[in-house]
Amino acid sequence: MNIIALNGSPKKNGNTAMLLEKALAGAASQGANTELVHLYDLEYKGCHSCFACKTRGGKSYRAGAMNDGLSPTLNRIREVDALILGSPIYFGTVSGEMKSLMERLLFPVLTDPDPPASLFFRKIHAGFIYTMNTTEEQMNNYSIGQHVALNESYLKRILGSSESLLSFDTYQFTDYSKVIADRFDPEKKAKRRKEFFPKDCEPAFAMGVRFIKSES
């Protein structure tokens, strides 16, 4: 069994990466081959809307015509049994790198008959891990829940299944005194990090276990 996790955060040791690593550890505990890709290490762009992936009989049909630093990762995703995306929430949505990845991964295999259908190579397990500075209550004020639901709908429709894991009110800085973030209480942030973040790691690990167990 093979599983890939994609880190849409610029931080390799941040909250998002840590949760993805926990998910991969869960998958590895069931004997899976795991890979973590840091999207910010790659040189690539989002979809160019050339529609080569939609051209009947074209050489780029359902694959896309672009060839850049993301292409090898996209090729490997076509062979995996499970995929986990991870991103912090920036301005109410996923990071730019994650958004570009989703365009390149999902749009080429989403066709437009009525109703829309998927040309992805087979059904796989898909998960999405989100980290955010907002609380669970604040999330709804920023419509983040709608964004999460939309992504989950697309992943389920195109890849075959989808589930989401949200980590709220995350710890952002080791020293809050050095940044302009006065509306946050550093002690409360540190306390929440100590008490709640380990609890978020548990369902991440379980996600990895579950994805592989269901394929066994």
C-alpha positions in Angstrom: 0.0 0.0 0.0 1.2 3.5 -0.9 0.2 6.8 0.6 1.4 10.3 -0.1 0.8 13.4 2.1 1.2 16.9 0.6 2.2 19.8 2.9 0.8 23.1 1.7 2.5 25.0 4.5 5.8 26.9 4.0 6.9 25.4 7.3 8.4 21.9 7.3 8.2 21.6 11.1 5.0 23.5 11.7 1.5 22.4 12.8 0.4 21.2 9.4 3.5 19.2 8.8 3.4 17.6 12.2 -0.2 16.4 11.7 0.6 15.0 8.3 3.6 13.2 9.8 1.3 11.7 12.4 -1.1 10.5 9.7 1.7 8.9 7.8 3.0 7.3 11.0 -0.5 5.7 11.4 -0.3 4.4 7.8 3.2 3.1 8.3 2.1 1.2 11.4 -0.1 -0.8 9.0 2.8 -1.6 6.7 2.2 1.2 4.1 4.9 2.9 2.1 4.7 6.6 2.9 5.9 9.9 1.4 5.7 13.5 2.5 6.0 16.1 -0.1 6.6 19.8 0.9 4.9 21.8 -1.9 6.9 24.9 -1.1 10.0 23.0 -2.2 8.6 22.7 -5.7 8.6 25.2 -8.6 5.2 25.1 -10.3 2.2 27.2 -11.2 -1.6 26.7 -11.1 -3.8 25.7 -14.0 -3.4 27.7 -17.2 -6.9 27.0 -18.3 -5.7 25.8 -21.7 -8.2 22.9 -21.6 -5.7 20.5 -23.1 -6.8 18.0 -20.4 -10.3 18.2 -21.8 -9.5 17.9 -25.5 -10.9 14.7 -27.0 -8.2 12.5 -28.3 -5.5 14.9 -27.2 -2.1 13.7 -25.8 -2.8 15.6 -22.6 -6.3 14.3 -22.1 -7.1 13.9 -18.3 -3.4 14.6 -17.5 -2.7 18.2 -18.3 -0.2 19.7 -20.6 2.0 21.5 -18.1 5.4 20.0 -17.2 7.2 21.5 -14.3 8.3 20.8 -10.7 4.9 19.4 -9.7 4.6 16.9 -12.6 6.5 14.0 -10.9 4.4 14.3 -7.8 1.2 14.3 -9.8 2.4 11.2 -11.6 3.1 9.4 -8.3 -0.4 10.3 -6.9 -2.0 8.4 -9.8 -0.4 5.2 -8.3 -1.2 5.6 -4.6 -3.9 4.0 -2.5 -4.5 7.0 -0.3 -3.8 10.8 -0.4 -3.7 13.3 2.4 -3.6 17.0 1.8 -2.6 19.5 4.5 -2.8 23.2 4.6 -3.0 26.1 7.0 -5.9 28.5 6.5 -4.7 31.8 5.0 -7.3 34.6 4.5 -10.1 32.1 4.9 -8.8 29.5 2.5 -5.9 27.1 1.8 -2.4 28.4 0.9 -1.7 29.4 -2.7 0.5 26.4 -3.2 -2.2 24.0 -2.1 -4.8 25.8 -4.3 -2.5 25.5 -7.3 -1.9 21.8 -6.5 -5.7 21.2 -6.3 -6.2 22.9 -9.7 -3.6 20.7 -11.3 -4.7 17.5 -9.6 -8.4 17.7 -9.8 -9.4 19.8 -12.8 -7.9 17.5 -15.5 -10.0 14.5 -14.3 -13.3 16.4 -13.7 -15.4 16.2 -16.8 -18.5 18.2 -17.6 -21.3 15.9 -18.8 -24.5 16.4 -16.9 -24.0 15.4 -14.1 -20.2 16.0 -13.8 -18.1 12.8 -13.7 -14.6 11.8 -12.7 -11.9 10.4 -15.0 -9.5 9.7 -12.1 -7.6 6.5 -12.6 -9.4 4.7 -9.7 -11.1 5.4 -6.4 -8.7 6.2 -3.5 -9.0 7.4 0.1 -8.5 11.1 0.5 -8.2 13.2 3.6 -7.7 16.9 4.2 -6.0 18.3 7.3 -6.5 22.0 8.1 -4.7 24.1 10.7 -5.9 27.6 11.6 -5.4 30.4 14.1 -9.1 30.8 14.6 -11.3 29.1 17.1 -14.0 26.7 16.2 -16.6 29.4 17.0 -14.8 32.0 14.8 -14.5 29.6 11.9 -18.1 30.0 11.0 -17.8 33.8 11.1 -15.2 33.6 8.3 -17.1 31.0 6.2 -14.2 28.6 6.6 -16.6 25.8 7.2 -18.2 26.3 3.8 -14.7 26.1 2.2 -13.9 22.9 4.0 -17.2 21.4 2.9 -16.7 22.4 -0.7 -13.2 20.8 -0.8 -14.6 17.7 0.8 -17.3 17.5 -1.8 -14.8 17.8 -4.7 -12.4 15.2 -3.3 -15.2 12.7 -2.8 -16.7 13.3 -6.2 -13.4 13.1 -8.0 -11.2 10.7 -6.0 -13.9 8.5 -4.4 -13.9 9.4 -0.8 -13.0 12.3 1.5 -12.8 13.3 5.2 -11.5 16.4 7.0 -9.6 17.0 10.2 -9.5 20.6 11.6 -7.0 21.8 14.2 -8.1 25.1 15.7 -6.5 28.0 17.6 -3.0 26.8 16.7 0.3 28.1 18.3 2.0 30.3 15.7 5.2 31.8 17.3 7.7 30.7 19.8 8.0 34.3 21.0 4.8 36.3 20.6 6.6 39.5 21.9 8.5 39.8 18.7 5.4 40.1 16.4 2.4 42.4 16.2 -0.2 40.0 17.5 -1.4 41.8 20.6 -5.0 40.4 20.4 -3.6 36.9 21.4 -2.7 35.9 24.9 0.7 34.0 24.6 0.1 32.1 27.8 -3.3 30.9 26.6 -1.9 30.0 23.2 0.9 28.0 24.9 -1.5 26.3 27.2 -3.8 25.3 24.3 -0.8 24.0 22.4 0.2 21.8 25.3 -3.2 20.5 26.1 -5.1 20.3 22.8 -2.6 19.8 19.9 -1.6 16.3 21.1 -5.3 15.5 21.0 -5.4 16.6 17.3 -2.5 14.3 16.6 -4.5 11.3 17.7 -7.2 11.5 14.9 -4.5 12.3 12.4 -2.7 9.0 13.3 -6.1 7.2 13.2 -6.8 8.6 9.7 -3.6 7.0 8.4 -4.4 3.7 10.1 -7.9 3.7 8.8 -7.0 4.5 5.2 -4.6 1.5 5.0 -6.7 -0.9 7.0 -9.7 -0.5 4.7 -7.5 -1.4 1.7 -6.1 -4.6 3.4 
